[in-house]
Amino acid sequence: MEITFRWYGQDDQVPLAYIRQIPSVTGIVTAIYDIPVGGSLVTRAN
């Protein structure tokens, strides 16, 4: 079993630097809230 932490993106009150300090947390769970349901995720090449 892995212990993960829910992170709500850049607007979350808890920064990733703080999550890194939580003992036993091995992963981050997040979602893409700005893409509508059924929408396409398009990436750009830099």
Backbone as CSV, one residue per row, in Angstrom:
resi,resn,N_x,N_y,N_z,CA_x,CA_y,CA_z,C_x,C_y,C_z
1,MET,0.848,-1.169,0.000,0.000,0.000,0.000,0.899,1.239,0.000
2,GLU,0.521,2.214,-0.800,1.248,3.474,-0.838,0.423,4.559,-0.157
3,ILE,1.097,5.468,0.500,0.427,6.607,1.121,0.598,7.793,0.187
4,THR,-0.530,8.352,-0.264,-0.498,9.499,-1.172,-1.208,10.683,-0.528
5,PHE,-1.050,11.847,-1.131,-1.629,13.080,-0.610,-2.382,13.765,-1.736
6,ARG,-3.575,14.216,-1.466,-4.374,14.919,-2.461,-3.900,16.354,-2.552
7,TRP,-3.565,16.814,-3.773,-3.104,18.183,-4.006,-4.007,18.807,-5.046
8,TYR,-4.504,19.993,-4.787,-5.492,20.639,-5.651,-4.883,21.660,-6.615
9,GLY,-3.613,21.586,-6.862,-2.981,22.470,-7.841,-2.370,23.708,-7.217
10,GLN,-2.040,24.646,-8.081,-1.332,25.860,-7.657,-2.119,26.685,-6.644
11,ASP,-3.450,26.559,-6.627,-4.266,27.333,-5.690,-4.430,26.650,-4.339
12,ASP,-3.860,25.457,-4.173,-3.951,24.736,-2.897,-3.184,25.509,-1.826
13,GLN,-3.724,25.518,-0.622,-3.059,26.227,0.474,-1.800,25.503,0.946
14,VAL,-1.671,24.229,0.622,-0.505,23.449,1.031,0.439,23.319,-0.160
15,PRO,1.614,23.943,-0.122,2.548,23.838,-1.242,3.209,22.457,-1.299
16,LEU,3.675,22.085,-2.474,4.333,20.792,-2.650,5.546,20.634,-1.736
17,ALA,6.218,21.717,-1.445,7.384,21.643,-0.549,6.994,21.138,0.830
18,TYR,5.792,21.475,1.289,5.327,20.989,2.590,4.947,19.511,2.526
19,ILE,4.325,19.124,1.416,3.923,17.726,1.264,5.148,16.822,1.263
20,ARG,6.221,17.285,0.683,7.460,16.507,0.636,7.969,16.166,2.028
21,GLN,7.635,16.966,3.015,8.123,16.764,4.378,7.258,15.804,5.202
22,ILE,6.119,15.372,4.671,5.242,14.464,5.410,5.828,13.056,5.351
23,PRO,6.122,12.449,6.497,6.711,11.109,6.498,5.794,10.086,5.834
24,SER,6.378,9.173,5.109,5.700,8.036,4.475,4.894,8.376,3.234
25,VAL,4.729,9.646,2.872,3.996,9.981,1.648,4.909,9.679,0.456
26,THR,4.399,8.838,-0.451,5.209,8.431,-1.607,4.651,8.935,-2.923
27,GLY,3.528,9.650,-2.900,2.956,10.125,-4.153,1.964,11.250,-3.952
28,ILE,1.638,11.909,-5.079,0.682,13.009,-5.105,-0.468,12.615,-6.029
29,VAL,-1.701,12.900,-5.601,-2.881,12.658,-6.427,-3.474,14.014,-6.762
30,THR,-3.730,14.260,-8.031,-4.314,15.526,-8.459,-5.246,15.265,-9.625
31,ALA,-5.866,16.283,-10.166,-6.761,16.162,-11.312,-6.660,17.428,-12.144
32,ILE,-7.177,17.339,-13.339,-7.180,18.503,-14.236,-8.593,19.082,-14.207
33,TYR,-8.784,20.127,-13.425,-10.111,20.698,-13.236,-10.503,21.700,-14.312
34,ASP,-9.551,22.211,-15.073,-9.885,23.228,-16.060,-10.254,22.635,-17.422
35,ILE,-10.225,21.306,-17.573,-10.655,20.641,-18.799,-12.077,20.125,-18.573
36,PRO,-13.040,20.535,-19.406,-14.421,20.057,-19.213,-14.510,18.534,-19.415
37,VAL,-15.507,17.919,-18.815,-15.720,16.483,-18.962,-15.899,16.166,-20.442
38,GLY,-15.131,15.199,-20.935,-15.197,14.815,-22.350,-14.322,15.675,-23.240
39,GLY,-13.662,16.703,-22.664,-12.796,17.572,-23.438,-11.479,16.896,-23.767
40,SER,-10.749,17.464,-24.694,-9.457,16.913,-25.102,-8.330,17.590,-24.340
41,LEU,-7.341,16.798,-23.987,-6.133,17.328,-23.387,-5.105,17.495,-24.497
42,VAL,-4.770,18.724,-24.811,-3.841,19.025,-25.888,-2.559,19.550,-25.267
43,THR,-1.440,19.006,-25.680,-0.153,19.492,-25.186,0.569,20.208,-26.305
44,ARG,1.444,21.131,-25.921,2.227,21.894,-26.887,3.684,21.473,-26.798
45,ALA,4.319,21.374,-27.925,5.758,21.099,-27.938,6.501,22.414,-27.761
46,ASN,7.513,22.392,-26.912,8.303,23.611,-26.676,9.429,23.719,-27.649
